[in-house]
Amino acid sequence: MNHKNRLRRSMMFLNAQKPNLLKDPYIYGADSLIFDLEDAVALGEKDAARFTLFHALKKVDYQNAEKVVRINGIDTPFWKEDIRCAVFAGCDSIRIPKTESKEDILLVEAEVAKAEQEAGVTPGSTFLMAAIESAKGVVHLEEICHASERLFGVALSAGDYTKDLHTGISGSGVELSGARQLMIIHARAAGIQCFDTVYTNLEDMEGFRKEVELIHTMGFDGKSIINPRQIPVVHAVYTPSAEEITFAEKVVQEIDEKRSQGIGVFTVDGKMIDIAFYDGAKRTLALAKAAGVLEEVQND
Amino acid sequence: MEIQKTASAGTTEKCDCLVTVSKGSGGRTVQLKSKVLYEYGDRMVALVHQCLTKMGIQDALVEVKDMGAFDHILVARLQAAVYRSQDKTENIPWGELLYES
């Protein structure tokens, strides 16, 4: 069963029409797999890609990975059938490209609901995520982030976004700084997750690591990736240190204890702590558990 | 359902197969080329027949160039080729496309 707020540190794109990519991507351990029916699939292959996607989702055990399908844009003739295919195949979530308004989300939501009914899928069980790829999308982030109960997050897509800004991807990230900051703020205000764009230079793993560290510091929940080599880098950055885990455990324990004693503010290792630290500490422990390091620390 | 015209789906890349369907001449013929013909040929041909039967197609020539495709990819390419032969790309009956493996 998929959870709306599940861990999504790494979301790996896969071309939905490439059988050799669809057969065993779960072995690399990405938290989410994004089966792409959009940019990766040539115009004349959209129909055939749906058939390979449908049968792959039905037949391959993708284990614990979330199954996300990136549909074609709502300005194309393909997106409605993409949704029918994805929902019938049992996907967990739909990624909406080029989202620019609340209405875009509601349009997709209505079609997903229709497909769920047709396919006999539990109503409301298919989640949505919105890709922001334009200045208009950034400007409308507030309404987008609050558009639907199904929406678990927003993701920056820098290729089209930088084109819309009349610039390109510099490598420094300066051209993305405004969008990144607004996205994380609006996502948090709406209580949803936020994901960074892909890093396309596979030769520059050091640059990639620095970018992951940057977005981790900014508060992003994870990053879109295009190659399995990028997964361990993301997961390493998102794995809390032994000190962070120990501190988080103390915070959770102390808050639980002090709450029952009616004490609201106290210190842990010399730092002032109150209830505001609780969710963050819980999140740290969840990340540690997902990374498989929590037990190791506890056994030290 | 009938094959309306010759149509293909798939590629000759690794793990894929190229399936071409055409009108038959009074029955079903399956021509398979595969490196694993002797190990899995009968099974693959039977799978093609199973899918054609399920789609109600009695008259067809099906040519398969297999490059090591799994069963579900063979089925996906076959079904895509059949629907292409009818120029049908929307309202696909997804719930009816499953097969017995």
Interface residues (C-beta under 8 A of the other chain):
Chain A: K18 P19 N20 K23 K46 D47 A48 R50 F51 T52 F54 H55 A56 K58 K59 V60 K80 E81 R84 C85 F88 A89 A119 G120
Chain B: A9 G10 E13 K14 C15 D16 A69 F70 D71 H72 I73 V75 A76 R77 Q79 A80 Y83 R84 T89 E90 N91 I92 W94 G95 L97 L98 S101
